[in-house]
Amino acid sequence: MTRNSDLRLIDAAATGEKLKGGFAPALGAAAINAIFAGDGRGQPLARSSIAALAVYVVGAGLTCVAQLVIARIIGPDSYGVYAYVLAWVTLLGYLSTLGFHVSLLRFVPTYQINDEWALVRGVIQYSQRGAAGTAITIVLIGICGIVALHRSLRPELALTFLLGMIMVPFLTLNFIGASVVRAFGGIIAALAPERIVRDGLLLVIVTAVFCGNLYRLDATLAMGATLLSSIAVLGLVRIFLRQLRPPAVNRASPAYTPGDWWRPTLPLTVIMICDNLMSRSAVIALGLVGNTRDAGIFALAFNMAALMSLPRMAVATAFAPTVSALFARGDRAGLQSLSAKAACLSLVGSACAAIPLLLLVHPLLAWFGHDFLAGVPIVAILVFGQVFAAACGPQQHLITMTGHERAGAAILAACAVSSFVGCVFMIRWFGMTGAAFATTGTLVGWNMAMGFFIHRGLRLMPGLAASFKARPRLWI
């Protein structure tokens, strides 16, 4: 077995195309190439992203419907409690993965291509056991904290937190399992349980309880339904994992090289925690000051604006492993071309989604009552940040998949802290609107900082800048 084989990436990847120019406007040419050109592995980036985008779109639709139905049924205050607790639970779930749900996407394919099946089995077992142990520890600490503070907490908030703590291990193992399934090539099998099954089942449970008047309609109902759906999803992920796991993995005795695994995993852990903290800073800050009503309205507005990120997420699904392969081959031109194509696809998809959302947000929120109309300007502010991020493309993946996890973690950590601090101060002065401006400002600053690093550290033009760089050649 070769030491540090995790740093050797799939050699079967084909080189990406070099940047072209001269027959159409730069942005238009990049968009055309993005649709038809190869992604570096012999598959068009657009084609590789379509299946993932379909799952993301269907899943986002179910998520949006589920959240809207829950908000409608339990009201803004209870929905705020649910959103506040769910923000903490999700953050703790990602923390418990220790970053392995990302690093497995690098280790497992690399070990497979080198027939190092013992290491494949070892890294899977090691990550599952470490994540489960961390999650259980967090649950025990959380339960002790709830018991100690239960007198100062509203009964609804305390019970919702208790259910949320129980959900952490299931959520953590879902993340790890889905990552392994994706590493074995099951992109749809990895995405569908979390994106479609979980929220679809959540919607069914809440609707059934509401129609049958089986339980009181509050945050505990929503969190209990989320817990049950997470357990069901974990079972489904385990089934997919058994089906996709190569027989050679079952025959191999596990081998462990934790030193190699922890080196990139630790900064990835920081990235995951900070990424989730940054996206949930406003809801957590509003909940900490006791304004659960505004937390619920902001959470609903944020979920609607987050639809703009779906095209970027879908592109990143095919983008991340391709970046690793091209970087390992030293194909800088291929990386530059792929980055521009990914940014074009992300921007076009997000822009197409932003227009109808901005037109429909007012009547949609009005259906929930006058209280939720306060989220209309919040959606508009957040959409601007999402479209800007789409124009930059999946820059975080470009940084982490080229071995610069520490730099990516440092940039994101600074932005996450700035986001939370900004939300705390802006909420004090401007309420939810201030939180929206702080969230969007941080998102824009984060992408600008990543673009600067990509330009200086990787010697690549970030995002759409690569497309416009070719424009002067059109006039020669």
N, C-alpha and C positions, 0 to 999 in steps of 0.2 A: 504494500500500500504506500502511495506517494504522499509525503507530508505536504501540507498546504495545497492539496489538490482542489480545495474550494476556490482558489484563486484562478484556476484554469477554467475557462469558460468554453461553451460548446463550440468546437472547431468546425462543425458542419455548417455554420452560418455562412451565407453568401455575403459578399461585400455589397454595401449600399451604393446607390448610384451617386455620381458626383453632381454637384450643382450645375444646373443648366440655365441658359438664358439666351434671349435674342429673338424669340419669335412671338412673344406675347407679353403683356404687362407682368411684372415680376410676381405680384400677388396672385394673379390669375393663373400663371404658369405653375406656381407652387401648388395651388389648389388642384389643378388638373393632375399634376404628378402625384399628389397625395392620394388621389383616388385610384390611379392606375399603376403606379410604380411599386416596385417591391419594397418590402420592409427590411430586407437584409437576411431573411431566412427563406426566401423564395415565395413568400406569401405577401400580397398587397396589404399595406397597412390598413387601408379602408376596409378591405374584406375581412381582415383579422379582427377589426374592431366592431363589425356589424353585429355579429352574434352576441358579443358582450354588451353592445349598446342596446340590443333588443331586450336582453334580460334586465339591464339597468332601467330602461324605459318602463317596462311592465312592472318591475319592482317599485320604481319611484311612483308610478301611478297608484299601486296598492298602498304604498306607504302614505302618500298624500291623502288618499281616500280614508285610510284607517285613522290617520291623525285628525282629519277633519271631522269624521264621525265621532271619535272620542271627544274632541273639543266641543262638539255640538251637544253630546249626550251629558257630559259631566260638568260643563260650564267652564268659564275662563279661570276661576280661582283653583278648582280641583285639577284642571288641566295644567295649570302652572306648577302645582305640587308634583304632578306626574312628570312633567318635562324637567323640572329641577332635579328630582331624584334620578331620572333616567340619564341625565347628563353626568352625574357622579358615577352611576353604575357603569356606563359605557367607558368613562375615563379609567375606572378601576379595572375593567375587563381588559382593555388594551395594555394597561400597566402590568397585569398579571402574565401576559404573553411573553414578557421580557424581551420583546423585539423579535422572537423566533418566527412569528407568523409572517415576517418580511424576509428574514435571512434564509428561511427554508426555501424560498423561491430561487436563491442562489446556490445553496448547498446541494439540494436534492438533484436538480438537473445535471449539475457538474459531476457528481458522483455516479449518476447513471451513465453518462457518456463515457466514463472511464471504467465502467463495470465494477465499481467499488460498492457492492451491495451491502457489505457489512457496515460501511459508514452510513449508507442510506438508512438502514434500520436503526443504527445507533443514534443518529441525529434526530430521527423522528421520536424515538423513545425518550431521549434525553429532554427534548423540548416539551413533550407532553407531560412528563413527570415534573419537570421544573415549573411549568406553567400551572399545573394543577396544585402543586404544593404552595405556590405563591398565592393563588386565588383563595385557597382554603384558609391560609393565614390571614389574608385581608378580611375574609368573611368573619372569622372569629374576633378580630379586632373591631370590626364594624358593629357586630352584635353587642359586644361589650360596651362600645360607645353609645349605642342606642339605649341600652338598659340604664346606663349611667345618666343619660340626659333626658330620659322619657318624661320626666315631670315638667321640663321646660319646653317640650315639643308638643305641637298639636297632635291629638290621637291619629288623625288621618296621615299626617306627615310621618309620624313614628312607624306606623304599620306599613306605609308605603316604602319607607327606607328598609324595614326588615325584609320585606319581600324582594326588594332590589338587591340587598346583600346576598340573599340566597341564590339569586340569579347569576352572580358574578362568575362562579366556576363553570357553569354551563356556557355562558357567553365566551369565556376564555377558551375553552376547549373547542367551541365552534370556530373561533378565529384560527386556531392552530390546525384543526382538521381540514378546514376549507383551503388553507394555504398548501397543505400536503396534496390534497386532491388537485389543486391547480398546478402544482409542480409536476404531477404525474400526467398532465395534459388535459385534465377535465375542467376546462374553463367554465362551461355552462353548469356542470355538476357542482362546481365550487361556488358560483354566484347565485344560482337559483334558490337553494335552501334559505339563505339569509335574505335575499332580495325579494323573493316571491312567496315562499312557503310561510316564513315567519310572520310577515305582515298580513298575508292573506288569512292565516289562522287567527291572528290577533283580531282582525276585523270580524271574522265569523263568531268568535267567542263573545266579544263585546256586544255585537248585534243580537246574538241569541239571549244573552243575559238581559239586555234592555227589553226585547220583545216579550220575554217570559217573566219579567219582573222578578228575577231570581236573586238579586243582590242589590245592595244600595249603589247608586250611581255616583262614584267618586273616584279619586286617584287610586285607591287600593284595588278597585275592579280592573282598571287599566293595567296596573303593574302586575297583578295576579295573572291576567291574560297574557301579558308579555312573558312572564316566567314560564307558563305552560307551553307557549309557542316556542320558546328557546329550547326547552327540553325535547320537544318533538323534532326540532331542526337538528339538534345534536345527534339524535338517532338516525336521521336521514343522512347526515354527513358521514357517519360511521359506515353506513351501508355502501355509499359511493366509494369510500376509501377502500373497503374490502374488495370491491369490484375492479377498481383501477390499479391497485397495488400489484406490481409485477411479481410473478411467482418466485423470482430469484431473491426478492426481499424476504419472503417467508422462510426460504431455505438457509439464509445467511445468519451467522451468529453476529450479534451487534458488536461493533467496534466504536470506541469513543475517543474523540480528540477535542475535549472541551476547550482547550486553549485556543485552537483555531476557530472554534465556533463563537466564543465570547468576544473575540477581537472586533468583528464588525457588528455583533449583536448589541453590545452596550450602547453605542451611539444610535443605533436604530431604535432602541428602547426610548431614548431621549426624544427622538424624532416623533415617535408615535404618541408619547405623552403630550408633547408640546403641540402637536397637530390637533389633537382632540381638545386640549385646553384652549387653544386659540379659537376653535370653532364653537366652543361652548362657554366662552368667557362671559358673554352678556347674560345668558340664562343663569349661570352660577352666581354672578355678581348680583343680579336682581333677586335671586332666591336668598342670598346671604343677608341682604338688607330687609328681608321679610316681605318683599313685594311680589308674591307669587302670582297675582293677577297679571301684572305686566310681564312676568317671566313666561306665563302661558301664551300671551299675545305675541311676544317676541319669538318664542319657540315656533309658533305656527307660521309666522312670517318668514322666519329663517328656513324652515322646511320647504316653503314654497320657493324661495329664492335659490335654495340648494339644487333645484331642478336644473339650473343653469350649469351645474358642474358635471352633469351626467355625460355629455359628450367628451369632456376632458378625461373623466374616469374611464370611459370605454376605450379611448385612444391609448391611455396609459396602460391598460391591460395587455395590449399587444406591444406597446412601446418599450416597457421595462426590460424584458429578457433580450430583446433585440439590441438595445443599447449595450448591454453587457457583452454580447457576442462581437459587435462591431468594435467596441473599445479594446477587447482582447486581441483583435486582429490588427489593431493600429489603423483602422480605416477612418481617418478623421473626416474625409470628404463624405463618407457614408453617414457618419454621425451628424454632420452639419445638415445634410439633405434631409435625413430622417427627422431632425429636430424641427426644421422649417415645415415639413409636411404635417407633423403632429400638431404644431401650433395652428396651421391653417384649418385643419379638420376640427380642432377644438373651438376655434373662433366661429367658424361657420355654423357649427351645431349649436353653440350657446346663443349666438345672435338670433338664429331662427326660433329658439325657444323663448327668448326674452320678449320679443314683440307681442305674441299673444298673451303671455303672462301679465305684462303691464296693462294690457287692455282689459283683462278679465278680473284682475285682482280686486277691484272695488266691488263689483256685484257679487263676487264669490264670498268675500269676507262679510258683506252686508247680510248675506243669508244666515250668518251665525249670530247676528244681532249687532246692536250699536257699539258694544264694547270692542268687538274685534275690528271695527273700522279704523281704530288707532294704528293698526298694523299696515295700512296702505302705504304711507310714506316710508315705513321701515323696509317693505319689500323693494320699493324703488331704489333706495340707497344701497341695499345689499345686492341687488341685481347688477348695479354698476360695477361693484367689486368683482363679482363672478365673471362678468364679460371681460374685464381687464385681465383677470387671471387666465381666462381661456385664450386670450390673444398671446399670452406668454408661453402657453403650452405646458406639458407635464415636466417642468424644470426640476422639481424635487427628485423625480425618478432619474433624470439625467445626471444629477449630482451623486445620488446614492449608488446607482448601478455602475458608476465608473470608479468606485472605490474611495469616494470622498465623503463617507458617512459623517465623519467628525465635523467637517466644515458645514455640511447640511444641518447637522444637529445644533451647532453653535448659532447659525443664522436663525433657525426656527425657534430655538430656545429664547433668544433675544426678542423675537417678534411675539412669542406667546406671552412672555412676561409683560411686554409693552401693551399687548391687547388687553390683558386682565387689568393692569393698572389703569389703562386708558378708559376701560369700561367703568371701573369703580368711580373715577373722577367725573367722567362725562355723565353718568347716571345721576350723580349728585346735583349737577347743574341743569341738565337737559332731559333727564329721564330716558325713556326708551330710544328716542331719536339720537341722543348723545351716544348711547350704546351702539346704535347702528353705524354712526359715523366712525366711532372708534374701531369697530370690527372691520369696516370697509377700508379705512385708512391703514390698518395693520396688514390686511390682505394685499393691498397695493404695494406697501413698503416691503413686504416679504418677497413678492415677486421681483421687485426692482433689485433688491439685495441679491437674490439668487441669480438674476441676469448679469449683474456686475461680476459675481464670482465665476460664472460660466465663461464670461468674456475674458477675464484676467487669469483664472486658474486653469480652464480647459482650452483656452485659445479658440473658442467657438463664438459665433454670433448667436445671441439668445433669441429664441422664438421667431417671430415674424421679421425681426431685424435681418435675418439671413436672406429672406426673400427680397426685401427692399435694397439690400446691398448689391444685388445683381442689376438693379434698375439702370444705373448709368451705362451699362454695357449695351442696353437696348438702342442707344443712340449712336453707337460707333458704326 
